[in-house]
């Protein structure tokens, strides 16, 4: 009898084991498939880091440009942060070995430009650019594309720290409001005991509600400030005029540019926008080239005489005889149209100061 029981118990165990194995295998397959699908859904853009002091050379397309840095995406889709300095050299990657390579200002780095960057890594994992090369043909294509979008779309790097501070203040204000809300019942009980009635409790609750409203106003003000970080306004505008067929700056024009430079150095996270124009005295192609020379004269003066960093100045553009401010069929109107407009642009999240305008004419 005992042997029969043992045999039956052993048979039951073997049957249960045979049924369990296929189910366990199926469960394992489902878990593996779920893990693979989850891994595929978490694919993100890879960020390349460069070791501190490591020398590296990369090639790719500029996908983002800010005041002091840019992001370059290579053929594999990886993105590298490139830091720009005053010693960064910009040269043409030419195909003709019998001519001298062109040199470009840092403002030539626009989105969509294919570049080759050489430099060394810093402690933040970014590549500090020493040399940047690109072809003249690629520059022309990227510049044409950039001229068709809003010129001021760059984020100033220094505002990122301010945004973090504002968000921290927002979180602290929200936590304070929650603490005040949670203390209402406790305050009411203390008031009933100390002051002996519902009137004292109501007064305490009213005080807590007023404090909560004050914190709500601070939260709203912080939200408004954050929302204005990417919006720019002109803190100062200036218009300098030129003689016929000339791109030379007069004494009056230099005085106006001196004022622009002085105010710009007192601003936080500023950019300078420069646009050139011409009257309709010559052909369209000639006037476009003349307006570009006038804009470049202003950029050169600000850089050489006031040490304004090139990465603070938006890529200058010449509109030629387009967008006149006066009629071209009069002498005075044509004189007004021979001009360069200069504007200091400042983030609304950093300042709420109004814009001022000055104008200088040349006879």
C-alpha positions as a printed Julia matrix, in Angstrom:
363×3 Matrix{Float64}:
   0.0     0.0     0.0
   2.81    2.37    0.89
   4.58    1.64   -2.41
   1.37    2.37   -4.35
   1.04    5.78   -2.68
   4.65    6.67   -3.44
   4.25    5.67   -7.07
   1.1     7.78   -7.45
   2.79   10.81   -5.82
   5.79   10.49   -8.16
   3.48   10.25  -11.22
   1.62   13.41  -10.17
   4.86   15.33   -9.78
   6.12   14.26  -13.2
   2.81   15.26  -14.83
   2.84   18.7   -13.17
   6.45   19.29  -14.27
   5.6    18.35  -17.89
   2.73   20.86  -17.92
   4.76   23.62  -16.27
   7.72   23.61  -18.7
   5.85   24.81  -21.89
   4.05   27.53  -19.9
   7.31   28.77  -18.39
   8.97   28.84  -21.82
   6.05   30.86  -23.27
   6.22   33.35  -20.36
   9.96   33.85  -20.91
   9.43   34.49  -24.65
   6.74   37.1   -23.92
   8.98   38.86  -21.37
  11.88   38.94  -23.86
   9.67   40.39  -26.64
   8.32   43.04  -24.25
  11.84   44.05  -23.24
  12.92   44.35  -26.89
   9.89   46.54  -27.76
  10.53   48.74  -24.75
  14.17   49.18  -25.75
  13.14   50.16  -29.28
  10.71   52.81  -28.0
  13.47   54.43  -25.92
  15.78   55.18  -28.86
  16.92   58.8   -28.67
  19.37   61.06  -30.37
  22.91   60.22  -29.26
  24.95   63.03  -27.69
  28.68   62.81  -28.33
  31.04   63.85  -25.52
  34.68   64.75  -25.99
  37.16   63.99  -23.23
  38.79   66.96  -21.5
  41.98   67.92  -23.38
  41.35   65.29  -26.09
  42.03   66.49  -29.63
  39.27   65.56  -32.06
  38.05   66.33  -35.59
  34.38   66.03  -36.6
  32.29   66.67  -39.72
  28.58   67.36  -39.93
  25.79   69.9   -40.32
  24.98   72.77  -37.93
  21.51   72.07  -36.53
  21.46   74.73  -33.78
  23.36   77.99  -33.24
  23.53   80.11  -30.1
  25.65   83.08  -29.08
  28.7    81.14  -27.85
  28.16   77.59  -29.09
  26.48   75.42  -31.7
  25.41   71.8   -32.18
  26.83   69.73  -35.09
  25.09   66.5   -36.19
  27.25   63.9   -37.99
  26.24   61.27  -40.55
  25.4    58.73  -37.81
  22.91   61.11  -36.21
  25.1    61.85  -33.18
  25.23   65.44  -31.96
  28.29   67.26  -30.6
  28.26   70.59  -28.77
  30.91   72.94  -30.24
  32.06   75.94  -28.18
  33.2    79.1   -30.03
  35.93   81.4   -28.71
  37.62   84.58  -29.87
  40.54   82.53  -31.19
  38.43   80.21  -33.37
  39.69   80.37  -36.98
  37.26   80.24  -39.9
  38.73   79.22  -43.28
  37.47   77.93  -46.61
  37.81   74.25  -47.43
  38.83   74.86  -51.04
  39.21   72.38  -53.83
  41.6    74.48  -55.92
  45.16   74.18  -54.51
  46.45   77.11  -56.62
  44.57   79.89  -54.85
  44.47   81.19  -51.3
  41.67   79.99  -49.03
  39.08   82.56  -47.98
  38.6    83.59  -44.36
  35.2    84.08  -42.76
  33.87   85.73  -39.57
  32.31   83.61  -36.85
  28.94   85.09  -37.85
  29.08   82.95  -41.02
  28.14   79.89  -38.94
  24.44   79.49  -39.75
  22.09   76.54  -39.46
  22.27   74.07  -42.34
  25.98   74.72  -43.03
  28.14   71.61  -43.49
  31.38   72.11  -41.5
  34.57   70.38  -40.46
  35.64   71.2   -36.87
  39.0    70.63  -35.16
  39.59   71.31  -31.47
  39.93   69.87  -27.97
  37.38   68.79  -25.4
  36.61   70.72  -22.22
  35.38   69.62  -18.78
  31.75   69.8   -19.93
  32.3    67.3   -22.75
  32.01   69.96  -25.49
  34.49   70.44  -28.34
  36.25   73.83  -28.09
  36.75   74.8   -31.74
  40.23   75.82  -32.89
  39.63   75.54  -36.67
  36.39   75.41  -38.64
  36.35   74.76  -42.4
  33.59   74.69  -45.01
  33.27   75.21  -48.74
  32.25   78.53  -50.22
  29.44   76.78  -52.11
  27.97   75.28  -48.91
  28.18   78.69  -47.23
  26.22   80.3   -50.06
  23.45   77.71  -49.85
  23.19   77.86  -46.04
  23.2    81.67  -46.07
  20.37   81.8   -48.61
  18.27   79.44  -46.47
  19.01   81.36  -43.26
  18.0    84.66  -44.9
  14.49   83.29  -45.4
  13.81   82.57  -41.74
  13.55   84.86  -38.73
  17.04   86.34  -38.11
  16.73   86.27  -34.36
  16.13   82.68  -33.34
  19.26   82.11  -31.29
  19.21   81.4   -27.57
  21.66   83.3   -25.45
  23.59   80.85  -23.36
  23.6    83.04  -20.26
  19.8    82.96  -20.08
  19.8    79.22  -19.43
  21.13   79.71  -15.92
  18.49   82.37  -15.28
  15.77   80.02  -16.52
  16.94   77.33  -14.08
  16.86   79.91  -11.25
  13.36   81.0   -12.2
  12.15   77.4   -12.27
  13.66   76.8    -8.82
  11.85   79.86   -7.52
   8.62   78.6    -9.08
   8.99   75.21   -7.37
   9.76   76.87   -4.03
   6.71   79.14   -4.32
   4.44   76.18   -5.13
   5.8    74.2    -2.15
   5.25   77.21    0.11
   1.66   77.53   -1.1
   1.07   73.83   -0.37
   2.5    74.21    3.12
   0.21   77.18    3.77
  -2.8    75.22    2.52
  -1.95   72.27    4.76
  -1.61   74.52    7.8
  -5.14   76.01    7.52
  -6.78   73.38    9.78
  -3.97   73.57   12.31
  -4.16   77.36   12.41
  -7.94   77.22   12.87
  -7.62   74.85   15.84
  -4.92   77.0    17.48
  -7.04   80.12   16.98
 -10.1    78.49   18.6
  -8.05   77.5    21.61
  -6.05   80.74   21.99
  -8.71   83.31   21.09
 -11.76   81.34   22.12
 -14.02   81.22   19.13
 -14.81   80.91   15.47
 -14.09   84.61   14.85
 -10.4    84.2    15.68
 -10.24   81.07   13.51
 -11.8    82.98   10.57
  -9.27   85.81   10.92
  -6.38   83.34   10.87
  -7.82   81.6     7.8
  -8.19   84.95    6.03
  -4.52   85.74    6.73
  -3.44   82.38    5.33
  -5.6    82.92    2.23
  -4.02   86.34    1.63
  -0.54   84.83    1.92
  -1.55   82.11   -0.57
  -2.76   84.77   -3.05
   0.54   86.63   -2.69
   2.43   83.45   -3.55
   0.13   82.87   -6.54
   0.98   86.35   -7.83
   4.69   85.56   -7.5
   4.21   82.27   -9.38
   2.4    84.08  -12.2
   5.16   86.72  -12.41
   7.79   83.96  -12.62
   5.84   82.18  -15.38
   5.59   85.42  -17.36
   9.32   86.0   -17.06
  10.15   82.48  -18.28
   7.79   82.79  -21.25
   9.61   85.96  -22.39
  13.12   84.41  -22.44
  13.0    83.64  -26.18
  11.36   86.94  -27.21
  13.65   89.79  -28.19
  13.09   93.55  -28.37
  15.27   96.42  -29.55
  16.73   98.33  -26.61
  18.33  100.86  -29.01
  18.14  101.52  -32.78
  20.44  103.63  -34.94
  20.4   104.6   -38.62
  23.61  105.77  -40.35
  23.53  107.17  -43.9
  26.15  107.05  -46.67
  27.18  109.1   -49.65
  26.37  108.01  -53.2
  28.28  104.81  -54.22
  30.2   104.88  -50.9
  30.51  102.48  -47.95
  32.78  104.76  -45.88
  31.65  105.84  -42.4
  31.47  109.57  -41.65
  32.36  111.16  -38.31
  28.65  111.43  -37.44
  28.12  107.76  -38.26
  31.05  106.73  -36.05
  29.64  108.8   -33.17
  26.3   106.98  -33.43
  28.06  103.6   -33.53
  30.11  104.6   -30.46
  26.84  105.13  -28.58
  25.51  101.77  -29.79
  28.68   99.97  -28.59
  28.65  101.7   -25.2
  25.03  100.72  -24.51
  25.51   97.16  -25.81
  28.32   96.49  -23.33
  25.93   97.38  -20.52
  23.26   94.9   -21.64
  22.94   91.24  -20.61
  22.69   88.58  -23.3
  22.52   91.09  -26.17
  22.74   90.62  -29.95
  23.41   93.29  -32.59
  21.47   93.16  -35.88
  22.94   95.02  -38.89
  21.11   95.44  -42.25
  22.3    97.51  -45.23
  20.3    99.32  -47.92
  20.88  101.41  -51.05
  19.01  103.92  -53.19
  17.82  103.12  -56.71
  20.65  105.04  -58.4
  22.27  101.95  -59.95
  21.39   98.42  -61.01
  19.82   95.94  -58.59
  22.93   93.69  -58.39
  25.24   96.65  -57.83
  23.01   98.1   -55.12
  22.78   94.74  -53.34
  26.59   94.42  -53.23
  26.91   98.06  -52.1
  24.41   97.54  -49.27
  26.37   94.47  -48.09
  29.64   96.48  -48.05
  27.96   99.17  -45.96
  26.73   96.6   -43.44
  30.2    95.02  -43.27
  31.75   98.47  -42.65
  29.56   98.84  -39.55
  30.43   95.32  -38.32
  34.17   95.97  -38.81
  34.03   99.31  -36.97
  32.25   97.82  -33.94
  34.65   94.86  -33.79
  37.91   96.8   -34.34
  37.17   99.96  -32.34
  35.01   98.62  -29.52
  35.99   94.92  -29.25
  32.4    93.77  -29.79
  32.66   89.94  -30.19
  31.71   88.73  -33.65
  29.41   86.07  -32.21
  27.35   88.86  -30.67
  26.58   90.3   -34.12
  23.96   88.63  -36.3
  25.15   87.76  -39.82
  24.92   91.12  -41.7
  22.62   91.24  -44.71
  22.24   93.69  -47.61
  18.77   94.32  -49.07
  19.98   96.58  -51.88
  17.27   98.99  -53.03
  14.5    96.92  -51.39
  12.52   98.28  -48.43
  13.05  102.04  -49.08
  12.06  104.47  -46.32
  11.5   107.35  -48.76
  10.75  107.94  -52.45
  13.68  107.35  -54.83
  12.51  110.02  -57.29
  13.81  112.86  -55.07
  17.34  113.69  -53.95
  16.38  113.79  -50.27
  14.55  110.45  -50.55
  17.51  108.72  -52.2
  19.81  110.11  -49.5
  17.59  108.59  -46.77
  17.6   105.22  -48.52
  21.44  105.02  -48.56
  21.59  103.69  -45.01
  22.48  100.93  -42.52
  20.1   100.09  -39.68
  21.67   98.89  -36.4
  19.66   97.46  -33.5
  20.61   96.1   -30.05
  18.34   93.11  -29.35
  17.79   92.02  -25.74
  15.67   89.16  -24.37
  12.39   90.37  -22.82
  12.99   87.86  -20.05
  16.09   89.83  -18.96
  14.93   93.44  -19.3
  11.77   95.42  -19.89
  13.47   98.66  -20.95
  12.03  100.53  -23.96
  13.81  101.12  -27.24
  15.39  104.41  -28.21
  16.27  105.57  -31.71
  18.96  107.81  -33.13
  19.65  108.82  -36.74
  22.74  110.19  -38.47
  22.76  111.6   -42.04
  25.57  112.33  -44.44
  25.3   115.09  -46.99
